Amino acid sequence: MQLSNAIRQRIINLSEEKQLSLREVSNRSKVPYQTIITFMSGKTRTIRIGTLFDICNGLDIELIDFFSDDLFKEV
C-alpha cells in the first residue's frame, strides 16, 4: 500500500470512528474543506505534514498516534 493511500484510509477510519464527516473534520481542524477533499479524492498524492498535524488536532488525536496504527505496517 502506498503511504498516501494509508493516510487517506486512516483519516476515513478515524472520521467514521468519531462519527464526523469530512466537512466537520475541516471545521474542527481549520483546514480548508477543499484541501481535504482534493487529497481524499486522490487529485493530489501528497499532504503537508503541517496539514496532517492540523487534521489530527481536529480529530483529537496526536500525530504519533495517527501513524502508530497497524495500517502503516503495510506501507
C-alpha positions as CSV (number, residue, x, y, z in Angstrom):
1,M,0.0,0.0,0.0
2,Q,1.3,3.5,-0.8
3,L,1.7,5.9,2.0
4,S,-0.8,8.4,0.6
5,N,-3.4,5.6,0.5
6,A,-2.7,4.6,4.0
7,I,-3.1,8.2,5.2
8,R,-6.4,8.5,3.4
9,Q,-7.7,5.3,4.9
10,R,-6.6,6.3,8.4
11,I,-8.4,9.6,8.0
12,I,-11.5,7.8,6.9
13,N,-11.3,5.3,9.7
14,L,-10.8,8.0,12.4
15,S,-13.7,10.1,10.9
16,E,-16.0,7.1,11.0
17,E,-14.9,6.1,14.5
18,K,-15.6,9.6,15.8
19,Q,-18.8,9.9,13.6
20,L,-17.5,13.0,11.8
21,S,-18.0,14.0,8.2
22,L,-15.0,15.4,6.3
23,R,-16.8,18.8,6.4
24,E,-16.8,18.5,10.2
25,V,-13.2,17.5,10.3
26,S,-12.4,20.5,8.1
27,N,-14.3,22.8,10.5
28,R,-12.6,21.3,13.6
29,S,-9.1,21.3,12.2
30,K,-9.4,24.7,10.4
31,V,-8.1,23.0,7.3
32,P,-10.0,24.2,4.2
33,Y,-12.6,21.6,3.1
34,Q,-11.3,21.8,-0.5
35,T,-7.8,20.9,0.7
36,I,-9.1,17.8,2.5
37,I,-11.3,16.8,-0.5
38,T,-8.5,17.3,-3.0
39,F,-6.3,14.9,-1.0
40,M,-9.0,12.4,-0.1
41,S,-10.2,12.1,-3.7
42,G,-6.7,11.4,-4.9
43,K,-6.4,14.5,-7.1
44,T,-3.2,15.2,-5.2
45,R,-1.0,12.4,-3.9
46,T,0.7,14.4,-1.1
47,I,-0.3,16.2,2.0
48,R,1.9,18.6,4.0
49,I,2.8,17.3,7.5
50,G,1.5,20.6,8.9
51,T,-1.8,20.0,7.3
52,L,-1.9,16.4,8.6
53,F,-1.0,17.7,12.1
54,D,-4.0,20.1,11.9
55,I,-6.3,17.3,10.8
56,C,-5.1,15.2,13.7
57,N,-5.9,18.1,16.1
58,G,-9.4,18.2,14.6
59,L,-9.7,14.5,15.2
60,D,-8.5,14.8,18.8
61,I,-5.5,12.5,18.1
62,E,-1.8,13.1,18.4
63,L,0.3,12.8,15.2
64,I,2.3,10.0,16.7
65,D,-0.9,8.1,17.4
66,F,-2.1,8.7,13.8
67,F,1.0,6.8,12.5
68,S,1.0,4.1,15.2
69,D,-1.9,2.3,13.5
70,D,-1.2,-1.2,12.1
71,L,-2.3,0.2,8.7
72,F,1.1,1.7,8.3
73,K,2.9,-1.6,8.6
74,E,1.7,-2.4,5.1
75,V,3.4,0.7,3.6
